[in-house]
Amino acid sequence: MQEKGQKIVYAIVQRAGRSIWLRVGRGWSNRDGSLNLELDAIPLTGVLQVRDLDPARVIRPATVPDGRKGEKK
């Protein structure tokens, strides 16, 4: 995966007086400074926050016992 210039998109919603950050997609910086965003969910409320990718904070998908990624049987 190319990580240079990659961004993470969060929707920030208020629940019970707290800010909840929901990861809703990713994006990339273009040479002209613009962004391309790829959303996995469409937030209906809240604020979108675009942050630089921090590989140390990326949550990888769980691996099932047979070594495959994704849903368990």
CHARMM-style PDB file with segment names, atoms N, HN, CA, C and O in Angstrom:
ATOM      1  N   MET     1       0.847  -1.175   0.000  1.00  0.00      PROA
ATOM      2  CA  MET     1       0.000   0.000   0.000  1.00  0.00      PROA
ATOM      3  C   MET     1       0.891   1.238   0.000  1.00  0.00      PROA
ATOM      4  O   MET     1       1.848   1.322   0.771  1.00  0.00      PROA
ATOM      5  N   GLN     2       0.578   2.181  -0.853  1.00  0.00      PROA
ATOM      6  HN  GLN     2      -0.198   2.112  -1.479  1.00  0.00      PROA
ATOM      7  CA  GLN     2       1.329   3.426  -0.890  1.00  0.00      PROA
ATOM      8  C   GLN     2       0.839   4.318   0.238  1.00  0.00      PROA
ATOM      9  O   GLN     2      -0.343   4.657   0.295  1.00  0.00      PROA
ATOM     10  N   GLU     3       1.747   4.704   1.143  1.00  0.00      PROA
ATOM     11  HN  GLU     3       2.707   4.429   1.097  1.00  0.00      PROA
ATOM     12  CA  GLU     3       1.328   5.490   2.298  1.00  0.00      PROA
ATOM     13  C   GLU     3       1.704   6.953   2.181  1.00  0.00      PROA
ATOM     14  O   GLU     3       1.174   7.775   2.929  1.00  0.00      PROA
ATOM     15  N   LYS     4       2.605   7.314   1.264  1.00  0.00      PROA
ATOM     16  HN  LYS     4       3.036   6.647   0.657  1.00  0.00      PROA
ATOM     17  CA  LYS     4       3.021   8.703   1.140  1.00  0.00      PROA
ATOM     18  C   LYS     4       1.834   9.548   0.670  1.00  0.00      PROA
ATOM     19  O   LYS     4       1.224   9.265  -0.361  1.00  0.00      PROA
ATOM     20  N   GLY     5       1.526  10.566   1.429  1.00  0.00      PROA
ATOM     21  HN  GLY     5       2.022  10.796   2.266  1.00  0.00      PROA
ATOM     22  CA  GLY     5       0.418  11.450   1.074  1.00  0.00      PROA
ATOM     23  C   GLY     5      -0.949  10.907   1.424  1.00  0.00      PROA
ATOM     24  O   GLY     5      -1.956  11.577   1.197  1.00  0.00      PROA
ATOM     25  N   GLN     6      -1.006   9.697   1.976  1.00  0.00      PROA
ATOM     26  HN  GLN     6      -0.187   9.152   2.160  1.00  0.00      PROA
ATOM     27  CA  GLN     6      -2.306   9.116   2.289  1.00  0.00      PROA
ATOM     28  C   GLN     6      -2.896   9.784   3.524  1.00  0.00      PROA
ATOM     29  O   GLN     6      -2.177  10.131   4.462  1.00  0.00      PROA
ATOM     30  N   LYS     7      -4.203   9.956   3.513  1.00  0.00      PROA
ATOM     31  HN  LYS     7      -4.787   9.674   2.751  1.00  0.00      PROA
ATOM     32  CA  LYS     7      -4.956  10.580   4.602  1.00  0.00      PROA
ATOM     33  C   LYS     7      -6.012   9.609   5.103  1.00  0.00      PROA
ATOM     34  O   LYS     7      -6.388   8.666   4.406  1.00  0.00      PROA
ATOM     35  N   ILE     8      -6.478   9.846   6.305  1.00  0.00      PROA
ATOM     36  HN  ILE     8      -6.173  10.612   6.871  1.00  0.00      PROA
ATOM     37  CA  ILE     8      -7.600   9.102   6.877  1.00  0.00      PROA
ATOM     38  C   ILE     8      -8.724  10.105   7.111  1.00  0.00      PROA
ATOM     39  O   ILE     8      -8.485  11.212   7.593  1.00  0.00      PROA
ATOM     40  N   VAL     9      -9.954   9.714   6.768  1.00  0.00      PROA
ATOM     41  HN  VAL     9     -10.149   8.814   6.376  1.00  0.00      PROA
ATOM     42  CA  VAL     9     -11.110  10.594   6.928  1.00  0.00      PROA
ATOM     43  C   VAL     9     -11.954  10.086   8.097  1.00  0.00      PROA
ATOM     44  O   VAL     9     -12.343   8.919   8.146  1.00  0.00      PROA
ATOM     45  N   TYR    10     -12.224  10.990   9.028  1.00  0.00      PROA
ATOM     46  HN  TYR    10     -11.908  11.938   8.988  1.00  0.00      PROA
ATOM     47  CA  TYR    10     -13.045  10.679  10.192  1.00  0.00      PROA
ATOM     48  C   TYR    10     -14.284  11.564  10.188  1.00  0.00      PROA
ATOM     49  O   TYR    10     -14.227  12.717   9.758  1.00  0.00      PROA
ATOM     50  N   ALA    11     -15.395  11.029  10.662  1.00  0.00      PROA
ATOM     51  HN  ALA    11     -15.441  10.093  11.011  1.00  0.00      PROA
ATOM     52  CA  ALA    11     -16.574  11.829  10.965  1.00  0.00      PROA
ATOM     53  C   ALA    11     -16.575  12.009  12.481  1.00  0.00      PROA
ATOM     54  O   ALA    11     -16.467  11.038  13.230  1.00  0.00      PROA
ATOM     55  N   ILE    12     -16.696  13.241  12.920  1.00  0.00      PROA
ATOM     56  HN  ILE    12     -16.783  14.030  12.312  1.00  0.00      PROA
ATOM     57  CA  ILE    12     -16.707  13.514  14.358  1.00  0.00      PROA
ATOM     58  C   ILE    12     -18.139  13.859  14.756  1.00  0.00      PROA
ATOM     59  O   ILE    12     -18.704  14.851  14.296  1.00  0.00      PROA
ATOM     60  N   VAL    13     -18.708  13.031  15.611  1.00  0.00      PROA
ATOM     61  HN  VAL    13     -18.248  12.225  15.984  1.00  0.00      PROA
ATOM     62  CA  VAL    13     -20.082  13.237  16.062  1.00  0.00      PROA
ATOM     63  C   VAL    13     -20.094  13.413  17.573  1.00  0.00      PROA
ATOM     64  O   VAL    13     -19.219  12.903  18.272  1.00  0.00      PROA
ATOM     65  N   GLN    14     -21.068  14.122  18.064  1.00  0.00      PROA
ATOM     66  HN  GLN    14     -21.779  14.537  17.496  1.00  0.00      PROA
ATOM     67  CA  GLN    14     -21.224  14.355  19.504  1.00  0.00      PROA
ATOM     68  C   GLN    14     -22.248  13.370  20.054  1.00  0.00      PROA
ATOM     69  O   GLN    14     -23.377  13.298  19.570  1.00  0.00      PROA
ATOM     70  N   ARG    15     -21.843  12.616  21.066  1.00  0.00      PROA
ATOM     71  HN  ARG    15     -20.925  12.674  21.459  1.00  0.00      PROA
ATOM     72  CA  ARG    15     -22.736  11.672  21.738  1.00  0.00      PROA
ATOM     73  C   ARG    15     -22.508  11.775  23.232  1.00  0.00      PROA
ATOM     74  O   ARG    15     -21.379  11.631  23.703  1.00  0.00      PROA
ATOM     75  N   ALA    16     -23.558  12.020  23.970  1.00  0.00      PROA
ATOM     76  HN  ALA    16     -24.475  12.136  23.587  1.00  0.00      PROA
ATOM     77  CA  ALA    16     -23.499  12.097  25.437  1.00  0.00      PROA
ATOM     78  C   ALA    16     -22.398  13.052  25.900  1.00  0.00      PROA
ATOM     79  O   ALA    16     -21.680  12.770  26.859  1.00  0.00      PROA
ATOM     80  N   GLY    17     -22.277  14.181  25.210  1.00  0.00      PROA
ATOM     81  HN  GLY    17     -22.860  14.411  24.431  1.00  0.00      PROA
ATOM     82  CA  GLY    17     -21.303  15.187  25.598  1.00  0.00      PROA
ATOM     83  C   GLY    17     -19.869  14.874  25.222  1.00  0.00      PROA
ATOM     84  O   GLY    17     -18.956  15.591  25.633  1.00  0.00      PROA
ATOM     85  N   ARG    18     -19.648  13.820  24.452  1.00  0.00      PROA
ATOM     86  HN  ARG    18     -20.389  13.238  24.118  1.00  0.00      PROA
ATOM     87  CA  ARG    18     -18.301  13.425  24.035  1.00  0.00      PROA
ATOM     88  C   ARG    18     -18.171  13.490  22.526  1.00  0.00      PROA
ATOM     89  O   ARG    18     -19.157  13.342  21.805  1.00  0.00      PROA
ATOM     90  N   SER    19     -16.962  13.710  22.050  1.00  0.00      PROA
ATOM     91  HN  SER    19     -16.160  13.830  22.636  1.00  0.00      PROA
ATOM     92  CA  SER    19     -16.667  13.655  20.615  1.00  0.00      PROA
ATOM     93  C   SER    19     -16.253  12.230  20.269  1.00  0.00      PROA
ATOM     94  O   SER    19     -15.302  11.695  20.840  1.00  0.00      PROA
ATOM     95  N   ILE    20     -16.969  11.626  19.338  1.00  0.00      PROA
ATOM     96  HN  ILE    20     -17.741  12.061  18.874  1.00  0.00      PROA
ATOM     97  CA  ILE    20     -16.668  10.274  18.884  1.00  0.00      PROA
ATOM     98  C   ILE    20     -16.121  10.374  17.463  1.00  0.00      PROA
ATOM     99  O   ILE    20     -16.760  10.957  16.587  1.00  0.00      PROA
ATOM    100  N   TRP    21     -14.939   9.803  17.238  1.00  0.00      PROA
ATOM    101  HN  TRP    21     -14.421   9.329  17.950  1.00  0.00      PROA
ATOM    102  CA  TRP    21     -14.311   9.822  15.915  1.00  0.00      PROA
ATOM    103  C   TRP    21     -14.585   8.491  15.227  1.00  0.00      PROA
ATOM    104  O   TRP    21     -14.167   7.439  15.711  1.00  0.00      PROA
ATOM    105  N   LEU    22     -15.284   8.540  14.104  1.00  0.00      PROA
ATOM    106  HN  LEU    22     -15.623   9.395  13.712  1.00  0.00      PROA
ATOM    107  CA  LEU    22     -15.613   7.349  13.335  1.00  0.00      PROA
ATOM    108  C   LEU    22     -14.828   7.381  12.027  1.00  0.00      PROA
ATOM    109  O   LEU    22     -14.955   8.331  11.256  1.00  0.00      PROA
ATOM    110  N   ARG    23     -14.029   6.368  11.773  1.00  0.00      PROA
ATOM    111  HN  ARG    23     -13.926   5.595  12.400  1.00  0.00      PROA
ATOM    112  CA  ARG    23     -13.269   6.316  10.520  1.00  0.00      PROA
ATOM    113  C   ARG    23     -14.238   5.995   9.391  1.00  0.00      PROA
ATOM    114  O   ARG    23     -14.904   4.960   9.415  1.00  0.00      PROA
ATOM    115  N   VAL    24     -14.317   6.885   8.398  1.00  0.00      PROA
ATOM    116  HN  VAL    24     -13.776   7.726   8.378  1.00  0.00      PROA
ATOM    117  CA  VAL    24     -15.280   6.701   7.313  1.00  0.00      PROA
ATOM    118  C   VAL    24     -14.631   6.613   5.939  1.00  0.00      PROA
ATOM    119  O   VAL    24     -15.338   6.460   4.943  1.00  0.00      PROA
ATOM    120  N   GLY    25     -13.306   6.704   5.853  1.00  0.00      PROA
ATOM    121  HN  GLY    25     -12.731   6.828   6.662  1.00  0.00      PROA
ATOM    122  CA  GLY    25     -12.674   6.587   4.546  1.00  0.00      PROA
ATOM    123  C   GLY    25     -11.212   6.974   4.574  1.00  0.00      PROA
ATOM    124  O   GLY    25     -10.594   7.095   5.632  1.00  0.00      PROA
ATOM    125  N   ARG    26     -10.675   7.166   3.373  1.00  0.00      PROA
ATOM    126  HN  ARG    26     -11.177   7.068   2.513  1.00  0.00      PROA
ATOM    127  CA  ARG    26      -9.281   7.553   3.210  1.00  0.00      PROA
ATOM    128  C   ARG    26      -9.157   8.508   2.041  1.00  0.00      PROA
ATOM    129  O   ARG    26     -10.097   8.693   1.268  1.00  0.00      PROA
ATOM    130  N   GLY    27      -8.001   9.104   1.921  1.00  0.00      PROA
ATOM    131  HN  GLY    27      -7.237   8.954   2.549  1.00  0.00      PROA
ATOM    132  CA  GLY    27      -7.796  10.059   0.840  1.00  0.00      PROA
ATOM    133  C   GLY    27      -6.331  10.172   0.482  1.00  0.00      PROA
ATOM    134  O   GLY    27      -5.468   9.592   1.141  1.00  0.00      PROA
ATOM    135  N   TRP    28      -6.060  10.926  -0.569  1.00  0.00      PROA
ATOM    136  HN  TRP    28      -6.761  11.398  -1.104  1.00  0.00      PROA
ATOM    137  CA  TRP    28      -4.703  11.148  -1.040  1.00  0.00      PROA
ATOM    138  C   TRP    28      -4.537  12.591  -1.443  1.00  0.00      PROA
ATOM    139  O   TRP    28      -5.464  13.226  -1.947  1.00  0.00      PROA
ATOM    140  N   SER    29      -3.336  13.102  -1.214  1.00  0.00      PROA
ATOM    141  HN  SER    29      -2.583  12.586  -0.805  1.00  0.00      PROA
ATOM    142  CA  SER    29      -2.990  14.455  -1.646  1.00  0.00      PROA
ATOM    143  C   SER    29      -2.558  14.403  -3.110  1.00  0.00      PROA
ATOM    144  O   SER    29      -1.846  13.488  -3.522  1.00  0.00      PROA
ATOM    145  N   ASN    30      -2.986  15.376  -3.877  1.00  0.00      PROA
ATOM    146  HN  ASN    30      -3.565  16.120  -3.542  1.00  0.00      PROA
ATOM    147  CA  ASN    30      -2.561  15.513  -5.260  1.00  0.00      PROA
ATOM    148  C   ASN    30      -1.423  16.522  -5.338  1.00  0.00      PROA
ATOM    149  O   ASN    30      -1.195  17.287  -4.401  1.00  0.00      PROA
ATOM    150  N   ARG    31      -0.718  16.519  -6.449  1.00  0.00      PROA
ATOM    151  HN  ARG    31      -0.903  15.897  -7.211  1.00  0.00      PROA
ATOM    152  CA  ARG    31       0.414  17.435  -6.610  1.00  0.00      PROA
ATOM    153  C   ARG    31       0.019  18.900  -6.480  1.00  0.00      PROA
ATOM    154  O   ARG    31       0.824  19.728  -6.055  1.00  0.00      PROA
ATOM    155  N   ASP    32      -1.220  19.219  -6.846  1.00  0.00      PROA
ATOM    156  HN  ASP    32      -1.873  18.546  -7.192  1.00  0.00      PROA
ATOM    157  CA  ASP    32      -1.661  20.616  -6.789  1.00  0.00      PROA
ATOM    158  C   ASP    32      -2.222  21.004  -5.420  1.00  0.00      PROA
ATOM    159  O   ASP    32      -2.731  22.112  -5.253  1.00  0.00      PROA
ATOM    160  N   GLY    33      -2.132  20.096  -4.435  1.00  0.00      PROA
ATOM    161  HN  GLY    33      -1.718  19.196  -4.571  1.00  0.00      PROA
ATOM    162  CA  GLY    33      -2.611  20.392  -3.091  1.00  0.00      PROA
ATOM    163  C   GLY    33      -4.051  19.992  -2.831  1.00  0.00      PROA
ATOM    164  O   GLY    33      -4.517  20.068  -1.695  1.00  0.00      PROA
ATOM    165  N   SER    34      -4.766  19.567  -3.870  1.00  0.00      PROA
ATOM    166  HN  SER    34      -4.387  19.506  -4.793  1.00  0.00      PROA
ATOM    167  CA  SER    34      -6.147  19.124  -3.677  1.00  0.00      PROA
ATOM    168  C   SER    34      -6.158  17.704  -3.109  1.00  0.00      PROA
ATOM    169  O   SER    34      -5.119  17.046  -3.046  1.00  0.00      PROA
ATOM    170  N   LEU    35      -7.330  17.240  -2.699  1.00  0.00      PROA
ATOM    171  HN  LEU    35      -8.174  17.775  -2.750  1.00  0.00      PROA
ATOM    172  CA  LEU    35      -7.479  15.910  -2.110  1.00  0.00      PROA
ATOM    173  C   LEU    35      -8.477  15.081  -2.901  1.00  0.00      PROA
ATOM    174  O   LEU    35      -9.472  15.605  -3.403  1.00  0.00      PROA
ATOM    175  N   ASN    36      -8.211  13.793  -3.010  1.00  0.00      PROA
ATOM    176  HN  ASN    36      -7.403  13.368  -2.603  1.00  0.00      PROA
ATOM    177  CA  ASN    36      -9.190  12.819  -3.470  1.00  0.00      PROA
ATOM    178  C   ASN    36      -9.613  12.031  -2.245  1.00  0.00      PROA
ATOM    179  O   ASN    36      -8.759  11.534  -1.510  1.00  0.00      PROA
ATOM    180  N   LEU    37     -10.916  11.905  -2.007  1.00  0.00      PROA
ATOM    181  HN  LEU    37     -11.609  12.309  -2.604  1.00  0.00      PROA
ATOM    182  CA  LEU    37     -11.427  11.170  -0.858  1.00  0.00      PROA
ATOM    183  C   LEU    37     -12.201   9.957  -1.331  1.00  0.00      PROA
ATOM    184  O   LEU    37     -12.977  10.035  -2.284  1.00  0.00      PROA
ATOM    185  N   GLU    38     -11.985   8.829  -0.658  1.00  0.00      PROA
ATOM    186  HN  GLU    38     -11.355   8.766   0.116  1.00  0.00      PROA
ATOM    187  CA  GLU    38     -12.707   7.592  -0.928  1.00  0.00      PROA
ATOM    188  C   GLU    38     -13.440   7.242   0.364  1.00  0.00      PROA
ATOM    189  O   GLU    38     -12.830   6.786   1.332  1.00  0.00      PROA
ATOM    190  N   LEU    39     -14.762   7.461   0.369  1.00  0.00      PROA
ATOM    191  HN  LEU    39     -15.257   7.831  -0.416  1.00  0.00      PROA
ATOM    192  CA  LEU    39     -15.548   7.249   1.589  1.00  0.00      PROA
ATOM    193  C   LEU    39     -16.169   5.859   1.596  1.00  0.00      PROA
ATOM    194  O   LEU    39     -16.709   5.400   0.589  1.00  0.00      PROA
ATOM    195  N   ASP    40     -16.085   5.194   2.750  1.00  0.00      PROA
ATOM    196  HN  ASP    40     -15.646   5.566   3.568  1.00  0.00      PROA
ATOM    197  CA  ASP    40     -16.711   3.890   2.951  1.00  0.00      PROA
ATOM    198  C   ASP    40     -18.093   4.044   3.570  1.00  0.00      PROA
ATOM    199  O   ASP    40     -18.887   3.103   3.570  1.00  0.00      PROA
ATOM    200  N   ALA    41     -18.377   5.216   4.092  1.00  0.00      PROA
ATOM    201  HN  ALA    41     -17.732   5.981   4.092  1.00  0.00      PROA
ATOM    202  CA  ALA    41     -19.663   5.523   4.712  1.00  0.00      PROA
ATOM    203  C   ALA    41     -19.953   6.997   4.451  1.00  0.00      PROA
ATOM    204  O   ALA    41     -19.033   7.799   4.290  1.00  0.00      PROA
ATOM    205  N   ILE    42     -21.217   7.341   4.411  1.00  0.00      PROA
ATOM    206  HN  ILE    42     -21.964   6.689   4.542  1.00  0.00      PROA
ATOM    207  CA  ILE    42     -21.604   8.735   4.204  1.00  0.00      PROA
ATOM    208  C   ILE    42     -22.146   9.268   5.526  1.00  0.00      PROA
ATOM    209  O   ILE    42     -23.246   8.906   5.943  1.00  0.00      PROA
ATOM    210  N   PRO    43     -21.373  10.128   6.182  1.00  0.00      PROA
ATOM    211  CA  PRO    43     -21.847  10.676   7.453  1.00  0.00      PROA
ATOM    212  C   PRO    43     -23.004  11.646   7.233  1.00  0.00      PROA
ATOM    213  O   PRO    43     -22.964  12.484   6.331  1.00  0.00      PROA
ATOM    214  N   LEU    44     -24.023  11.523   8.057  1.00  0.00      PROA
ATOM    215  HN  LEU    44     -24.056  10.843   8.789  1.00  0.00      PROA
ATOM    216  CA  LEU    44     -25.193  12.388   7.933  1.00  0.00      PROA
ATOM    217  C   LEU    44     -25.138  13.577   8.871  1.00  0.00      PROA
ATOM    218  O   LEU    44     -25.810  14.584   8.649  1.00  0.00      PROA
ATOM    219  N   THR    45     -24.340  13.461   9.917  1.00  0.00      PROA
ATOM    220  HN  THR    45     -23.794  12.643  10.098  1.00  0.00      PROA
ATOM    221  CA  THR    45     -24.178  14.549  10.875  1.00  0.00      PROA
ATOM    222  C   THR    45     -22.715  14.645  11.253  1.00  0.00      PROA
ATOM    223  O   THR    45     -21.926  13.752  10.945  1.00  0.00      PROA
ATOM    224  N   GLY    46     -22.362  15.706  11.909  1.00  0.00      PROA
ATOM    225  HN  GLY    46     -23.003  16.431  12.160  1.00  0.00      PROA
ATOM    226  CA  GLY    46     -20.998  15.838  12.398  1.00  0.00      PROA
ATOM    227  C   GLY    46     -20.105  16.591  11.431  1.00  0.00      PROA
ATOM    228  O   GLY    46     -20.572  17.213  10.477  1.00  0.00      PROA
ATOM    229  N   VAL    47     -18.825  16.522  11.695  1.00  0.00      PROA
ATOM    230  HN  VAL    47     -18.445  16.017  12.470  1.00  0.00      PROA
ATOM    231  CA  VAL    47     -17.799  17.230  10.943  1.00  0.00      PROA
ATOM    232  C   VAL    47     -16.850  16.193  10.362  1.00  0.00      PROA
ATOM    233  O   VAL    47     -16.529  15.211  11.031  1.00  0.00      PROA
ATOM    234  N   LEU    48     -16.390  16.395   9.115  1.00  0.00      PROA
ATOM    235  HN  LEU    48     -16.651  17.193   8.572  1.00  0.00      PROA
ATOM    236  CA  LEU    48     -15.365  15.517   8.553  1.00  0.00      PROA
ATOM    237  C   LEU    48     -13.996  16.078   8.885  1.00  0.00      PROA
ATOM    238  O   LEU    48     -13.752  17.274   8.725  1.00  0.00      PROA
ATOM    239  N   GLN    49     -13.105  15.218   9.346  1.00  0.00      PROA
ATOM    240  HN  GLN    49     -13.303  14.247   9.476  1.00  0.00      PROA
ATOM    241  CA  GLN    49     -11.730  15.581   9.676  1.00  0.00      PROA
ATOM    242  C   GLN    49     -10.822  14.729   8.793  1.00  0.00      PROA
ATOM    243  O   GLN    49     -10.945  13.504   8.776  1.00  0.00      PROA
ATOM    244  N   VAL    50      -9.911  15.370   8.061  1.00  0.00      PROA
ATOM    245  HN  VAL    50      -9.811  16.365   8.075  1.00  0.00      PROA
ATOM    246  CA  VAL    50      -8.958  14.654   7.217  1.00  0.00      PROA
ATOM    247  C   VAL    50      -7.591  14.786   7.867  1.00  0.00      PROA
ATOM    248  O   VAL    50      -7.093  15.894   8.067  1.00  0.00      PROA
ATOM    249  N   ARG    51      -6.987  13.647   8.197  1.00  0.00      PROA
ATOM    250  HN  ARG    51      -7.392  12.747   8.034  1.00  0.00      PROA
ATOM    251  CA  ARG    51      -5.708  13.621   8.907  1.00  0.00      PROA
ATOM    252  C   ARG    51      -4.684  12.835   8.105  1.00  0.00      PROA
ATOM    253  O   ARG    51      -5.037  11.936   7.342  1.00  0.00      PROA
ATOM    254  N   ASP    52      -3.398  13.183   8.287  1.00  0.00      PROA
ATOM    255  HN  ASP    52      -3.111  13.913   8.908  1.00  0.00      PROA
ATOM    256  CA  ASP    52      -2.328  12.388   7.694  1.00  0.00      PROA
ATOM    257  C   ASP    52      -2.364  10.991   8.284  1.00  0.00      PROA
ATOM    258  O   ASP    52      -2.687  10.808   9.458  1.00  0.00      PROA
ATOM    259  N   LEU    53      -2.030  10.004   7.458  1.00  0.00      PROA
ATOM    260  HN  LEU    53      -1.767  10.152   6.505  1.00  0.00      PROA
ATOM    261  CA  LEU    53      -1.963   8.627   7.913  1.00  0.00      PROA
ATOM    262  C   LEU    53      -0.828   8.469   8.910  1.00  0.00      PROA
ATOM    263  O   LEU    53       0.290   8.918   8.657  1.00  0.00      PROA
ATOM    264  N   ASP    54      -1.106   7.837  10.035  1.00  0.00      PROA
ATOM    265  HN  ASP    54      -2.014   7.473  10.240  1.00  0.00      PROA
ATOM    266  CA  ASP    54      -0.093   7.499  11.029  1.00  0.00      PROA
ATOM    267  C   ASP    54      -0.064   5.975  11.098  1.00  0.00      PROA
ATOM    268  O   ASP    54      -0.909   5.379  11.766  1.00  0.00      PROA
ATOM    269  N   PRO    55       0.895   5.327  10.420  1.00  0.00      PROA
ATOM    270  CA  PRO    55       0.918   3.858  10.367  1.00  0.00      PROA
ATOM    271  C   PRO    55       0.876   3.194  11.739  1.00  0.00      PROA
ATOM    272  O   PRO    55       0.378   2.075  11.862  1.00  0.00      PROA
ATOM    273  N   ALA    56       1.385   3.855  12.766  1.00  0.00      PROA
ATOM    274  HN  ALA    56       1.790   4.764  12.666  1.00  0.00      PROA
ATOM    275  CA  ALA    56       1.370   3.273  14.107  1.00  0.00      PROA
ATOM    276  C   ALA    56      -0.039   3.178  14.674  1.00  0.00      PROA
ATOM    277  O   ALA    56      -0.281   2.405  15.602  1.00  0.00      PROA
ATOM    278  N   ARG    57      -0.977   3.957  14.128  1.00  0.00      PROA
ATOM    279  HN  ARG    57      -0.781   4.585  13.375  1.00  0.00      PROA
ATOM    280  CA  ARG    57      -2.347   3.963  14.663  1.00  0.00      PROA
ATOM    281  C   ARG    57      -3.327   3.205  13.786  1.00  0.00      PROA
ATOM    282  O   ARG    57      -4.517   3.159  14.099  1.00  0.00      PROA
ATOM    283  N   VAL    58      -2.860   2.607  12.692  1.00  0.00      PROA
ATOM    284  HN  VAL    58      -1.893   2.644  12.438  1.00  0.00      PROA
ATOM    285  CA  VAL    58      -3.752   1.879  11.785  1.00  0.00      PROA
ATOM    286  C   VAL    58      -4.147   0.560  12.413  1.00  0.00      PROA
ATOM    287  O   VAL    58      -3.294  -0.192  12.884  1.00  0.00      PROA
ATOM    288  N   ILE    59      -5.442   0.276  12.420  1.00  0.00      PROA
ATOM    289  HN  ILE    59      -6.135   0.887  12.037  1.00  0.00      PROA
ATOM    290  CA  ILE    59      -5.955  -0.990  12.931  1.00  0.00      PROA
ATOM    291  C   ILE    59      -6.088  -1.931  11.745  1.00  0.00      PROA
ATOM    292  O   ILE    59      -6.852  -1.664  10.818  1.00  0.00      PROA
ATOM    293  N   ARG    60      -5.357  -3.015  11.774  1.00  0.00      PROA
ATOM    294  HN  ARG    60      -4.737  -3.232  12.527  1.00  0.00      PROA
ATOM    295  CA  ARG    60      -5.395  -4.006  10.695  1.00  0.00      PROA
ATOM    296  C   ARG    60      -6.579  -4.941  10.893  1.00  0.00      PROA
ATOM    297  O   ARG    60      -6.987  -5.195  12.026  1.00  0.00      PROA
ATOM    298  N   PRO    61      -7.144  -5.464   9.781  1.00  0.00      PROA
ATOM    299  CA  PRO    61      -8.261  -6.411   9.910  1.00  0.00      PROA
ATOM    300  C   PRO    61      -7.829  -7.657  10.679  1.00  0.00      PROA
ATOM    301  O   PRO    61      -6.680  -8.089  10.594  1.00  0.00      PROA
ATOM    302  N   ALA    62      -8.763  -8.220  11.423  1.00  0.00      PROA
ATOM    303  HN  ALA    62      -9.697  -7.869  11.492  1.00  0.00      PROA
ATOM    304  CA  ALA    62      -8.479  -9.439  12.179  1.00  0.00      PROA
ATOM    305  C   ALA    62      -8.238 -10.591  11.211  1.00  0.00      PROA
ATOM    306  O   ALA    62      -8.806 -10.620  10.119  1.00  0.00      PROA
ATOM    307  N   THR    63      -7.409 -11.526  11.607  1.00  0.00      PROA
ATOM    308  HN  THR    63      -6.948 -11.502  12.494  1.00  0.00      PROA
ATOM    309  CA  THR    63      -7.143 -12.714  10.802  1.00  0.00      PROA
ATOM    310  C   THR    63      -7.808 -13.898  11.479  1.00  0.00      PROA
ATOM    311  O   THR    63      -7.642 -14.111  12.680  1.00  0.00      PROA
ATOM    312  N   VAL    64      -8.568 -14.672  10.700  1.00  0.00      PROA
ATOM    313  HN  VAL    64      -8.703 -14.499   9.724  1.00  0.00      PROA
ATOM    314  CA  VAL    64      -9.224 -15.859  11.247  1.00  0.00      PROA
ATOM    315  C   VAL    64      -8.189 -16.975  11.362  1.00  0.00      PROA
ATOM    316  O   VAL    64      -7.138 -16.892  10.728  1.00  0.00      PROA
ATOM    317  N   PRO    65      -8.457 -18.027  12.160  1.00  0.00      PROA
ATOM    318  CA  PRO    65      -7.455 -19.065  12.422  1.00  0.00      PROA
ATOM    319  C   PRO    65      -6.820 -19.699  11.190  1.00  0.00      PROA
ATOM    320  O   PRO    65      -5.657 -20.097  11.248  1.00  0.00      PROA
ATOM    321  N   ASP    66      -7.547 -19.807  10.072  1.00  0.00      PROA
ATOM    322  HN  ASP    66      -8.492 -19.483  10.025  1.00  0.00      PROA
ATOM    323  CA  ASP    66      -6.951 -20.460   8.901  1.00  0.00      PROA
ATOM    324  C   ASP    66      -6.058 -19.501   8.100  1.00  0.00      PROA
ATOM    325  O   ASP    66      -5.586 -19.853   7.019  1.00  0.00      PROA
ATOM    326  N   GLY    67      -5.826 -18.283   8.631  1.00  0.00      PROA
ATOM    327  HN  GLY    67      -6.210 -17.997   9.509  1.00  0.00      PROA
ATOM    328  CA  GLY    67      -4.911 -17.355   7.990  1.00  0.00      PROA
ATOM    329  C   GLY    67      -5.568 -16.360   7.040  1.00  0.00      PROA
ATOM    330  O   GLY    67      -4.913 -15.429   6.572  1.00  0.00      PROA
ATOM    331  N   ARG    68      -6.869 -16.548   6.748  1.00  0.00      PROA
ATOM    332  HN  ARG    68      -7.401 -17.304   7.128  1.00  0.00      PROA
ATOM    333  CA  ARG    68      -7.566 -15.630   5.845  1.00  0.00      PROA
ATOM    334  C   ARG    68      -8.020 -14.404   6.614  1.00  0.00      PROA
ATOM    335  O   ARG    68      -8.255 -14.466   7.821  1.00  0.00      PROA
ATOM    336  N   LYS    69      -8.142 -13.295   5.908  1.00  0.00      PROA
ATOM    337  HN  LYS    69      -7.951 -13.245   4.928  1.00  0.00      PROA
ATOM    338  CA  LYS    69      -8.688 -12.072   6.523  1.00  0.00      PROA
ATOM    339  C   LYS    69     -10.173 -12.031   6.245  1.00  0.00      PROA
ATOM    340  O   LYS    69     -10.638 -12.516   5.214  1.00  0.00      PROA
ATOM    341  N   GLY    70     -10.911 -11.452   7.169  1.00  0.00      PROA
ATOM    342  HN  GLY    70     -10.533 -11.058   8.007  1.00  0.00      PROA
ATOM    343  CA  GLY    70     -12.337 -11.261   6.935  1.00  0.00      PROA
ATOM    344  C   GLY    70     -13.195 -11.973   7.941  1.00  0.00      PROA
ATOM    345  O   GLY    70     -12.783 -12.208   9.077  1.00  0.00      PROA
ATOM    346  N   GLU    71     -14.416 -12.324   7.510  1.00  0.00      PROA
ATOM    347  HN  GLU    71     -14.750 -12.133   6.587  1.00  0.00      PROA
ATOM    348  CA  GLU    71     -15.399 -12.914   8.413  1.00  0.00      PROA
ATOM    349  C   GLU    71     -15.027 -14.335   8.795  1.00  0.00      PROA
ATOM    350  O   GLU    71     -14.435 -15.082   8.016  1.00  0.00      PROA
ATOM    351  N   LYS    72     -15.391 -14.677  10.010  1.00  0.00      PROA
ATOM    352  HN  LYS    72     -15.872 -14.070  10.643  1.00  0.00      PROA
ATOM    353  CA  LYS    72     -15.224 -16.067  10.448  1.00  0.00      PROA
ATOM    354  C   LYS    72     -16.362 -16.885   9.905  1.00  0.00      PROA
ATOM    355  O   LYS    72     -17.457 -16.367   9.683  1.00  0.00      PROA
ATOM    356  N   LYS    73     -16.116 -18.167   9.686  1.00  0.00      PROA
ATOM    357  HN  LYS    73     -15.227 -18.588   9.865  1.00  0.00      PROA
ATOM    358  CA  LYS    73     -17.163 -19.050   9.165  1.00  0.00      PROA
ATOM    359  C   LYS    73     -18.191 -19.351  10.227  1.00  0.00      PROA
ATOM    360  OT1 LYS    73     -19.149 -20.080   9.969  1.00  0.00      PROA
TER     361      LYS     73
END
